[in-house]
Amino acid sequence: MAETRESPRVSVNKLGEYLTASPARRKRIIHDQKHPCDPQYLRYPEASVAITEFLVGHLNGGILREHQERFFNTVPQTEFEAQRLGLCIEALDRFAALVPRLELDDTIISAVGQEPPVLEVAGVTISVRPEVVLQMVDRRGENKVGLLKLYFAKWHPLDERSGQYIATLLQSFAEQHLRHLGPVEQRLIRVVDVFAGTLFEAPKANTRRLHDVELACEEIGALWSVH
């Protein structure tokens, strides 16, 4: 059974969309975040798991192919499941084409874990849930850290502003929770729109964006009980 969230909570991807959405779309986002769908009706968790395994598995392309074969050979029980399996297969194809542009060959990649912490902004809980931690050693031998976040929405690609808002929040997450691994490196903060084939990094100047996020969270908190 789908839950109803009493306290304001939003995923980082939906918050990125919210920040550039029309008033009508903002209302819909709040409603959907307050009344999230049953997890069995989510389309992309298996694709996310497959890509994460590929990333932490030393970029072994066989991992993606094995998952694609498994999706292809699964006999769907419903029309929705058939659609979900097809989208997962396509998502892995799209991501495989993106890998060279990610320039991860000299990067140490590790999984984030099942229950990552959250961000709290203006009374709103932001679920960031990055897929992997990225680490590299710079020319001075200092360890630098970042994060990679996947975005799946075939019919709603990220625009430049939304992508940068999500990347800004990803950087805030890293600064709060990964400092023990080393300084956060802006170039290691990556948001990947899988279907659109676009990559976003955290912008150098993010003060205005963080202010926009705070105002948006204040609005979400104020409207939560209405929707």
N, C-alpha and C positions, 0 to 999 in steps of 0.2 A: 504494500500500500504506500502511495506517495505521502511524504511528510509535509507538514506545514511548519515553517520556521517562525518562531515567535520573535527572535532577535534578528536585526538586520544583518544579512550575510550575502555576499556576492562573490562570484568567481572573478579572477583577474581578467579573464578574456571578456566576460560580459561587462565588466566595469570599463574596459577599454572601448567597447562598443557604445556604452551608455554616454560616455564623455563626448561623443560626436553625433549622437542620435537626435532625432526629432522628439518633441514632447510626447507624441503618441507612442513612439517606439520606446521611450524611457519608461512610460507607464507599463508597457508590456514586459519589459525586462524586469522591473520590480516585481510584477505579478509572478513571472516565471521563476524568479529566484526565491520568492517567498513560498511558492508551491512547486518545488522541483519535481520533475517526472520520475517515475519509478526507474531505478538503475537499469532494469532489464530492457528499457526502451532507449537507452543511450546508444548512439551509433558507432562511436570510435574507441572505446576503451581497449579493445583487442589490438587495434592498430597502434595505439600508444604504447602498449606493452611490447609489441613486436619491435617497434622502432627503438625503444629503450634498451631492449636486449641486444639489438644490433649495435647501438652506440657503446654500451659497456662491454660488448664482446669484441672489441678491437676492430670495429667496422668490417666485420666478416659478412660479406654479401650473402653467404649461404644461409645465414639466420633469417634474412628477409625472405629468401626464396622458400625456405621451409614453412614459414608462416603463411605465405601466399598459397602454397600447395595445400596446406591444411584448410585454409578458408575455402579454396576451390573444391576440395573433396568433401566438405561438410554438406550434408543434405539438409536444406532449410525446411523447417516445419511450418513456417508462416511466410507470408509475403514480406512482412517487415524484416524478418531474419534474412531472407534472400537479398533484400536491398542492402542490409547492413553488411553482409559478407562481400557483396560487390563493391561497396564503398571502401571497405577495409583493403581489399585487393588493390583498388585504384590508388588509395592513399600510400600504400607501400611503393607502388610504381613511381608516384610523383616524388616521394621522399628520396628514393634511390637516385633519381635524376638530379636532386639538389645537393647530394653529398659532396661532390667536388668543390662546390662554392662555399661550403662551410669551413674548409681549410682546417681540419681537425687532426691532421697527421701527427703533429707534435704536441697534441693536447692529451692530458690524462683525464679520462672520463669515468665518472662513478655515479652510481644510482643515488637518488635522494632518499629513498625509503618510503614506506607505506603511509606514514602519518607525519608529514612535514608540518612545521609550525605555520602560523598564519600571520598576517599583518592586521593591525587594528588602527583605523583612521576615523576620527570623529564619531566614535561609537559604532562603526560598521566593521564587521569581520570580513576581511578579504582573503579568500582562499586562492593562493598563488599556485601551489602544486607544480613546481618545475619538474621536468623529466629527469635531468641529469645535472651534476656539478661538473664544471670544466676547470681544469688547473693547468698552468704552464709555468715554466721557469724563464724569467727574462734574462737579458744579457748580463745583468749583474748577479745572477744566481738567486734572485728573490722569487719566491713562489707567488703567483698571482691567481686569483680565483674568479669564477663567473658562473653563469647558469644558462641552460638552454630550456626554452619553453616551446612546446608544440601548440599550434592552433589548427583545429579541424573545423571547417565550415565550408563545404563546397559551394554553396549558393550565397554566402555572405563573406566575401574576402575582406581582409583588413585594408583600410586605407592608411596613408602615411601617418596621419595623426593618431589613429587608434593604435597602430603598431608601436609608435613611440611612447604612448601612454603606458601600454603594457610593459614595454622594455624599462621604462622609468620605475614602475612598481617592482619589476624583477630585480632591478639594481638595489632598490630599497630593501627588498627581502634579503639579498646577499649581504648588504651592509649590516643588517641586524643579526643575521643568523650564521654567517660564514666567516666572520672576521678572524676566528681562531685558525683558519687555514691560510690567511695572508690577506694583503690588500685586494680590494675588488678592482678588477681591470675592466674598464668600460667595453673594450673590444671583445671581451668574453661574455658579455651579456647579449644573448641571442634570442629573438623571437622568430619562429619559423612558421609561416603560413603555408601549410603542406600543399593544399590544392592549388593555391594561387602561385606557388613557387617564388614567394617573396621573403626576404630576410630583413629583420629590423634590429638595430643596435640601440643601446641607451644613448640618448643625445647628451652632449657635453654639458649644456646648460639646462638643468631640469627644475629650477626653482619655481618657474611659472607653472610647469606641468604638475608639480606636487601641490601647488596652491589650487589648481583646477580640481585635482583629485579630492582634496579636502572639502571644497565647496560641493562637489558632486556627492560625497559621502554624507555631508550634512543634509542635503536634499533627500537622499535615499532614506536616511533615518527619519526625517520628518514625514515622508510619504508612506513609510512601511505599513503603518496601521490602516491606511486608506485602501491598500490593495491586497 
